[in-house]
Amino acid sequence: HDNGSEMLSDRIWEPFDRRARVLDHFEYIDFDAEKVLENGKWLADLRIDRPLLVGEALKAGIFDELSISEAAALMASVASDADRSYGEMRTTRKTSDLLDDLGSIVISVANVEWKNGVDPVEELNYSAAAAAERWTAGMKWDDLVGRTKAEPGDLVRLLARTGEALRQLGNLRDSNPTAASIAHAAAETILREPVR
């Protein structure tokens, strides 16, 4: 048995091991017992970017009392590339507060990730949140393009990704029924022409 293959397996296994310890900390899995816990079962069904962050927001109940435009804003802030700008529009004050709540979850997740040697993604995209909020609240497409000064293609991609992520959330009817029905309604509204 040569050491080369052992090193390889370590190199491949190590990142899983670190992530698993993070999931253990937030009680999605029991690392030592090698068991998936109740929350882990629905988290595994979330095929989205940064599922852990969204999972923690769900556990905190943040997604249970949102309007559909607020749900869209929160999901867009997570689903978009952090460094892409969608203009100078502001979110409503309530959404801004909700993004701050989400921001403190980002920090608590990031701290545990750091400790376990996982590189966290810390940024939320506030301009993406504002664009998704306005679009879901009924702003016309040409107005949105004008206000964000974004390429229409970039805007379509952002909103399609956000809508798809909300659809994923909408599937969690058994585990998170309230959040799921809000997310489902938000997805339907976002994924209208010309986005879908």
PyMOL commands that set and color helices and strands:
alter all, ss='L'
color gray80, all
select helices_A, chain A and resi 3-25+38-45+51-59+62-65+68-79+93-115+126-136+141-148+152-170+177-190
alter helices_A, ss='H'
color red, helices_A
select strands_A, chain A and resi 29-30+35-36
alter strands_A, ss='S'
color yellow, strands_A
deselect
rebuild
show_as cartoon
